[in-house]
Amino acid sequence: MSDLFRYVLYSLDLYNDSAHYALTKFKKQFLYDEIEAEVNLCFDQFVYKLADQIFAYYKILAGSLLLDKRLRAECKNQGANIPWPSSNRYETLLKQRHVQLLGRSIDLNRLITQRVSSALYKSLELAINRFESEDLTSIMELEGLLDINRMTHKLLSKFLTLDSIDAMFREANHNVSAPYGRITLHVFWELNYDFLPNYCYNGSTNRWVGSAQGLFKKSECGMKRRLKLSLHCQVKMASTFHGLHGEDRHVDDKFIIKVPI
């Protein structure tokens, strides 16, 4: 079935033949308009599904390439075989730049590039969102997800003209113009309000272990503390900015929004 996927564009010639007969044999403009409306709807759905399948396939392929070979061998010895993704000849479709449809020349490569770029950006943003919702130990999972996205970008860049993966990562991390991104701020938050107060170092085992009596407890007020910290940082930065520019301004504490903890 995967070998026949590259011939999917042949079915679109049915619309070309139908439009030709509608204008030349039946001579009905409204019939051609109906065919054109159906083509617009079907082709849009076709590009959406195709781009989604291509991105999913190459992401699974990237994960398989990055999977530890020792883990794969150990699973095979235990009787749990981890299969490789089946071969799909998407390269033929990705090279199509002049698809003739109802007298129009459509750049299929460009349309797929737009949707794949959007999917890759959402994948990076989802990885960072997942890290922000977990504790500091999930940073290893974040590293694995980012590696998979980078490998996916590398595989797709052979056929598609994508933006730089570093630029896409900075945009998803909100680190285009800001000095610190979402990942850095979350690491700082977890270190100060979870890791350092609630963990202690065991010198005999060289491990950080959870303390029975921590200084802070995770609760629903964590977001409020984070908001208050952000507001204080903004006020501090504003005071520093005005001081560097020689402006006699003072930011009073009464103007700071009081966020209950």
C-alpha positions as CSV (number, residue, x, y, z in Angstrom):
1,M,0.0,0.0,0.0
2,S,2.9,2.4,0.8
3,D,4.3,1.8,-2.7
4,L,1.1,3.0,-4.2
5,F,1.0,6.2,-2.2
6,R,3.2,8.1,-4.7
7,Y,0.5,7.6,-7.4
8,V,-2.1,9.4,-5.3
9,L,-1.9,12.5,-7.6
10,Y,-3.2,10.4,-10.6
11,S,-6.7,10.4,-9.0
12,L,-6.8,14.2,-9.3
13,D,-6.8,13.9,-13.1
14,L,-10.5,12.8,-12.8
15,Y,-11.3,16.4,-11.9
16,N,-9.4,17.7,-14.9
17,D,-11.3,15.4,-17.2
18,S,-14.6,16.3,-15.5
19,A,-13.9,20.0,-15.9
20,H,-12.9,19.5,-19.5
21,Y,-16.2,17.7,-20.3
22,A,-18.3,20.3,-18.4
23,L,-16.9,23.1,-20.6
24,T,-16.4,21.5,-24.0
25,K,-19.1,18.8,-24.2
26,F,-21.9,19.8,-21.8
27,K,-21.1,23.6,-22.1
28,K,-22.4,24.2,-18.6
29,Q,-20.6,26.9,-16.5
30,F,-22.4,26.1,-13.3
31,L,-21.2,22.4,-13.6
32,Y,-17.6,23.6,-13.9
33,D,-18.1,25.9,-10.9
34,E,-19.4,22.9,-8.8
35,I,-16.3,20.9,-9.9
36,E,-14.0,23.7,-9.0
37,A,-15.6,24.2,-5.5
38,E,-15.2,20.5,-4.8
39,V,-11.6,20.5,-6.0
40,N,-10.7,23.4,-3.7
41,L,-12.2,21.6,-0.7
42,C,-10.7,18.2,-1.5
43,F,-7.3,19.4,-2.4
44,D,-7.1,21.5,0.8
45,Q,-8.0,18.4,2.9
46,F,-5.5,16.3,0.8
47,V,-2.6,18.7,1.6
48,Y,-3.6,18.8,5.3
49,K,-3.7,15.0,5.6
50,L,-0.6,14.5,3.5
51,A,1.5,17.0,5.5
52,D,0.3,15.4,8.7
53,Q,1.3,11.9,7.7
54,I,4.6,13.0,6.3
55,F,5.5,14.8,9.6
56,A,4.3,11.9,11.7
57,Y,6.3,9.4,9.6
58,Y,9.6,11.3,9.7
59,K,9.2,12.0,13.4
60,I,8.7,8.3,14.1
61,L,11.7,7.6,11.9
62,A,13.8,10.2,13.9
63,G,12.8,8.6,17.2
64,S,13.8,5.1,15.8
65,L,17.2,6.4,14.7
66,L,17.9,8.0,18.1
67,L,16.7,5.0,20.1
68,D,19.5,3.3,22.0
69,K,20.8,0.3,20.1
70,R,21.5,-1.5,23.4
71,L,17.9,-1.0,24.4
72,R,16.6,-2.3,21.1
73,A,18.9,-5.4,21.4
74,E,17.9,-6.0,25.0
75,C,14.2,-5.8,24.1
76,K,14.7,-8.2,21.3
77,N,16.4,-10.7,23.7
78,Q,13.4,-10.4,26.0
79,G,11.1,-11.2,23.1
80,A,9.8,-7.6,22.7
81,N,10.7,-6.5,19.2
82,I,10.7,-2.8,18.4
83,P,9.9,-2.5,14.7
84,W,11.3,0.1,12.4
85,P,8.7,2.3,10.6
86,S,7.7,0.8,7.2
87,S,9.2,2.4,4.2
88,N,7.1,5.1,2.5
89,R,8.0,6.8,-0.7
90,Y,7.1,10.3,0.2
91,E,10.1,11.7,-1.7
92,T,8.2,11.6,-5.0
93,L,5.4,13.7,-3.6
94,L,7.8,16.1,-1.9
95,K,9.5,16.9,-5.2
96,Q,6.2,17.9,-6.9
97,R,6.4,21.6,-7.7
98,H,4.1,21.9,-10.8
99,V,0.9,19.9,-10.1
100,Q,-1.6,20.7,-12.9
101,L,-5.1,21.0,-11.6
102,L,-7.9,22.8,-13.5
103,G,-5.5,24.8,-15.5
104,R,-3.5,25.9,-12.4
105,S,0.1,25.0,-11.6
106,I,0.3,24.2,-7.9
107,D,3.6,24.0,-5.9
108,L,2.8,21.0,-3.7
109,N,6.3,21.3,-2.1
110,R,5.6,24.8,-0.9
111,L,2.2,23.9,0.6
112,I,3.6,20.9,2.5
113,T,6.5,23.1,3.7
114,Q,4.1,25.6,5.3
115,R,2.2,23.0,7.1
116,V,5.2,20.9,8.2
117,S,6.9,24.1,9.5
118,S,3.8,24.9,11.6
119,A,3.6,21.3,12.9
120,L,7.3,21.3,13.9
121,Y,6.9,24.6,15.7
122,K,3.9,23.2,17.6
123,S,5.9,20.1,18.5
124,L,8.7,22.2,20.0
125,E,6.2,24.3,21.9
126,L,4.4,21.2,23.2
127,A,7.8,19.8,24.5
128,I,8.5,23.0,26.4
129,N,4.9,23.2,27.7
130,R,5.3,19.6,29.0
131,F,8.6,20.5,30.7
132,E,7.0,23.6,32.4
133,S,4.2,21.4,33.8
134,E,6.7,18.9,35.4
135,D,9.5,19.2,38.0
136,L,13.2,19.5,37.3
137,T,13.7,15.8,36.6
138,S,11.8,16.0,33.4
139,I,14.6,18.0,31.8
140,M,16.0,14.7,30.5
141,E,12.7,14.0,28.7
142,L,12.8,17.5,27.3
143,E,16.3,16.9,25.9
144,G,15.1,13.7,24.2
145,L,12.1,15.4,22.7
146,L,14.2,18.3,21.4
147,D,16.7,15.8,19.9
148,I,13.9,14.0,18.1
149,N,12.6,17.3,16.7
150,R,16.1,18.3,15.5
151,M,16.5,14.9,13.8
152,T,13.1,15.3,12.2
153,H,14.1,18.7,10.9
154,K,17.3,17.3,9.5
155,L,15.5,14.5,7.7
156,L,12.8,16.8,6.2
157,S,15.3,19.5,5.2
158,K,16.5,17.2,2.4
159,F,13.3,17.8,0.6
160,L,11.7,20.9,2.1
161,T,13.1,24.4,2.6
162,L,12.5,24.9,6.3
163,D,13.5,27.6,8.7
164,S,16.5,27.0,10.9
165,I,15.7,24.7,13.8
166,D,17.5,27.1,16.2
167,A,15.3,30.0,15.1
168,M,12.2,27.9,15.5
169,F,13.4,26.8,18.9
170,R,14.1,30.4,20.1
171,E,10.6,31.4,18.9
172,A,8.9,28.5,20.8
173,N,11.1,29.2,23.8
174,H,10.2,33.0,23.7
175,N,13.9,33.7,23.5
176,V,14.0,35.8,20.3
177,S,14.6,39.1,22.0
178,A,14.4,38.2,25.7
179,P,17.6,37.3,27.5
180,Y,16.1,34.3,29.2
181,G,13.7,31.8,27.7
182,R,10.9,29.7,29.2
183,I,13.2,26.8,29.9
184,T,15.7,28.9,31.8
185,L,13.0,30.6,33.9
186,H,11.4,27.2,34.8
187,V,14.7,25.8,35.8
188,F,15.4,28.8,38.0
189,W,12.0,28.5,39.5
190,E,12.3,24.7,40.2
191,L,15.8,25.2,41.7
192,N,14.8,27.9,44.1
193,Y,11.3,26.7,45.2
194,D,11.6,22.9,44.9
195,F,15.0,21.4,44.5
196,L,17.2,23.4,46.9
197,P,14.6,23.7,49.7
198,N,13.3,20.1,49.5
199,Y,16.4,18.0,48.6
200,C,19.6,17.3,50.4
201,Y,22.9,15.8,49.2
202,N,23.8,12.4,50.4
203,G,27.6,12.2,50.5
204,S,27.8,8.4,50.9
205,T,25.7,7.7,47.8
206,N,26.5,10.9,45.9
207,R,22.8,11.5,45.3
208,W,20.3,14.2,45.9
209,V,17.4,12.7,47.9
210,G,14.1,14.2,49.0
211,S,14.0,15.6,52.5
212,A,11.3,14.6,54.9
213,Q,10.8,18.2,56.0
214,G,11.0,20.6,53.2
215,L,10.8,24.4,53.4
216,F,8.2,24.6,50.7
217,K,5.3,22.5,49.6
218,K,3.9,22.3,46.1
219,S,0.4,23.8,46.1
220,E,-1.9,25.7,43.9
221,C,-0.3,28.9,45.1
222,G,2.9,28.1,43.1
223,M,1.7,30.1,40.1
224,K,0.9,33.1,42.4
225,R,4.5,33.0,43.8
226,R,5.8,32.8,40.3
227,L,3.8,35.8,39.3
228,K,4.9,37.8,42.3
229,L,8.5,37.0,41.5
230,S,8.1,38.1,37.9
231,L,6.6,41.4,39.0
232,H,9.4,42.1,41.5
233,C,11.9,41.3,38.8
234,Q,10.2,43.7,36.4
235,V,10.2,46.5,39.0
236,K,13.9,45.8,39.7
237,M,14.8,45.9,36.0
238,A,12.8,49.2,35.6
239,S,14.6,50.8,38.5
240,T,18.0,49.7,37.1
241,F,17.1,51.1,33.7
242,H,16.1,54.5,35.0
243,G,19.2,54.6,37.2
244,L,21.5,53.9,34.3
245,H,19.9,56.7,32.2
246,G,20.3,59.2,35.0
247,E,16.6,59.7,35.6
248,D,15.5,60.6,39.1
249,R,12.7,58.1,39.4
250,H,11.8,55.8,42.2
251,V,9.6,52.8,42.0
252,D,7.7,52.6,45.3
253,D,6.6,49.2,46.7
254,K,3.0,50.5,47.0
255,F,2.8,50.3,43.2
256,I,3.7,46.6,43.2
257,I,0.7,44.4,42.7
258,K,0.2,42.4,45.9
259,V,-0.2,38.7,45.1
260,P,-1.2,36.6,48.1
261,I,0.9,33.5,48.7
